[in-house]
Amino acid sequence: MADLSRAQPTAFNCEGGLVLNKSTFMMQPGEALELENFEPDVSGGYRRINGYSKYVTAIVPQTSSASEKVLMVATFGSVVLAARGTSIYSATPGGSSWTSRDSGRTGALKYSFERFNFDGTDKIIVVDGTNAPTVFNSSLAATDVSDSSVAGSKFVASHRNHMFYAGNSTTKQEVVFSEPFNEDGFSSGQGAGSFKVDDEITGLKVFRDDLFIFCETRIFKLTGSSSSNFVVSDVTRDIGCINGDTIQEFAGDLIFLGPDGLRTIAGTARIGDVELGTISSNVQSIFNDNIASASEFDSIVIPDKTQYRIFFTKSSVAENQTKGIICVMRGQKFEFAEIRGIRPASTDHFVSEGDVIVLHGAYSGGYVYRQESGNTFDGTEIFGKYRSPDLTFEDPGIRKHMQRVIVNYKPEAAIDADLFVRYDYEAASSARPAAYPLDSEDVVAIYGTSVYGTPTYGGASQPLVRQPVEGSGFAIALRVNDGGSTAPYSLKGFQLEYQLGARR
């Protein structure tokens, strides 16, 4: 038995997220060099993500080809709306059929939509970049907006009781707004109007009391309360938004994809002042690899996790290899992880009586899915990966003889994962011990000085796994790979115990 009397412990929490822009000497122990299909958990640690499952059991009907994407998914009242091909359909969650609500939408592109209520009736308006905007009332009756000036709009937003339209292919720099409380009224004498900006518009988003107009290389905002005092001013003339589908309200800010990664627009304490910031420098290399080569972008917010997800779709990349980024506001910092295996063609999130509904429409296959549901991607295994930095314990010249690793984790159900200990930057000549099981059916949990055998899972239980390990090296790294069929669990922290050896 190894002499543990001189074993030195080093413990760290799993925090800081994926960090790819620092040398191994500058990284904090709790940060990650690999973090795939794990999410920085607002309650601490790194949590293996949930999967997704069918929200409606039937395929959204195709209208001409099985390759048609689900161009829109939107929760509206007690139903879900979906667009595919030339039609828009409705279904009940968990239902087994779709009902056509609007057809003949020739050449429809990806949809944008806005839920609103101008007259005491809940409505949703949809635009697709080609056809006339269409309004659905609570009975799901469809009515086209008649004015030709807004036909072919790509973006729509409700602000100050006006409906704002933009993105027409022939008037790419113009915003048209309706009369107050009338999405289909455009008389200038009744408060409707239009304005232009000096750049191509890529998105509209209401934030606090202002309407932000995102463009390719500039950003503007509209202030004021009516057509009599609307004013358009510059936010920045140096940075724009490259895709409007990435704009979301998140953690009290607006977040969007700029040419150099994710950025925020945040109101400061000074009234009327605006602050822009780049937040994704920790994972800048992933954005560099995907911004230019992705053919489509999509995003979603999971409010109860203070989480934003962006997905990079490439026509040549299969769904199981499609990448995205998870961004979490934890404390006052943004933490990141990589996501692999979700390829949405459209998204929506909605909070109904405290229930967070996160949906995406399939890029292929025609289904509508609910994220944060189940332990697989609709039957496809989810493989989670974590890798720590290469830990030298402040002295890369001293060999460390590893004795044990204590893992603090929180299972939510039975799990199946493996712990790997790797040495000296995983050089081919370094020791590579076999995997140590991190299985809730086999591991021993310790609480204080007592041993309780197989740990329980669920509730607030956070077992400590005391795992003897082998090998030595000047730098040590930990890996956790799960087997793909496991339920979510959180890695909370690690303690490494070792003896010091000779100096190199």
HELIX and SHEET records of a PDB file:
HELIX    1   1 SER A  148  VAL A  150  5                                   3    
HELIX    2   2 SER A  188  GLN A  190  5                                   3    
HELIX    3   3 GLY A  244  THR A  246  5                                   3    
HELIX    4   4 SER A  281  VAL A  283  5                                   3    
HELIX    5   5 GLN A  284  ASN A  290  1                                   7    
HELIX    6   6 PRO A  303  LYS A  305  5                                   3    
HELIX    7   7 GLU A  319  GLN A  321  5                                   3    
HELIX    8   8 ASP A  424  GLU A  426  5                                   3    
SHEET    1   A 4 GLN A   8  ASN A  13  0                                        
SHEET    2   A 4 TYR A 489  ARG A 503 -1                                        
SHEET    3   A 4 TYR A  46  ARG A  48 -1                                        
SHEET    4   A 4 PHE A  38  PRO A  40 -1                                        
SHEET    1   B 4 GLN A   8  ASN A  13  0                                        
SHEET    2   B 4 TYR A 489  ARG A 503 -1                                        
SHEET    3   B 4 ILE A 398  PRO A 411 -1                                        
SHEET    4   B 4 LEU A 464  PRO A 468 -1                                        
SHEET    1   C 4 GLN A   8  ASN A  13  0                                        
SHEET    2   C 4 TYR A 489  ARG A 503 -1                                        
SHEET    3   C 4 ILE A 398  PRO A 411 -1                                        
SHEET    4   C 4 SER A 472  GLY A 473 -1                                        
SHEET    1   D 5 GLU A  34  GLU A  36  0                                        
SHEET    2   D 5 LYS A 385  ARG A 387 -1                                        
SHEET    3   D 5 ILE A 476  ASP A 482 -1                                        
SHEET    4   D 5 ASP A 416  TYR A 423 -1                                        
SHEET    5   D 5 TYR A 436  ASP A 439 -1                                        
SHEET    1   E 4 TYR A  52  LYS A  54  0                                        
SHEET    2   E 4 VAL A 368  GLN A 371 -1                                        
SHEET    3   E 4 ASP A 355  ALA A 362 -1                                        
SHEET    4   E 4 PRO A 344  SER A 352 -1                                        
SHEET    1   F 4 VAL A  70  PHE A  76  0                                        
SHEET    2   F 4 VAL A  79  ARG A  84 -1                                        
SHEET    3   F 4 SER A  87  ALA A  91 -1                                        
SHEET    4   F 4 THR A  99  ASP A 102 -1                                        
SHEET    1   G 4 SER A 112  PHE A 116  0                                        
SHEET    2   G 4 LYS A 123  VAL A 127 -1                                        
SHEET    3   G 4 THR A 134  PHE A 136 -1                                        
SHEET    4   G 4 ALA A 142  ASP A 144 -1                                        
SHEET    1   H 4 PHE A 155  HIS A 159  0                                        
SHEET    2   H 4 HIS A 162  ALA A 166 -1                                        
SHEET    3   H 4 GLU A 174  PHE A 177 -1                                        
SHEET    4   H 4 GLY A 193  LYS A 196 -1                                        
SHEET    1   I 4 ILE A 201  PHE A 207  0                                        
SHEET    2   I 4 ASP A 210  CYS A 215 -1                                        
SHEET    3   I 4 ILE A 219  THR A 223 -1                                        
SHEET    4   I 4 VAL A 231  THR A 236 -1                                        
SHEET    1   J 4 GLN A 248  PHE A 250  0                                        
SHEET    2   J 4 ASP A 253  GLY A 258 -1                                        
SHEET    3   J 4 GLY A 261  GLY A 267 -1                                        
SHEET    4   J 4 VAL A 274  THR A 278 -1                                        
SHEET    1   K 4 GLU A 296  ILE A 302  0                                        
SHEET    2   K 4 GLN A 307  THR A 313 -1                                        
SHEET    3   K 4 LYS A 323  ARG A 330 -1                                        
SHEET    4   K 4 LYS A 333  ARG A 340 -1                                        
SHEET    1   L 2 ILE A 446  TYR A 447  0                                        
SHEET    2   L 2 SER A 450  VAL A 451 -1                                        
END                                                                             
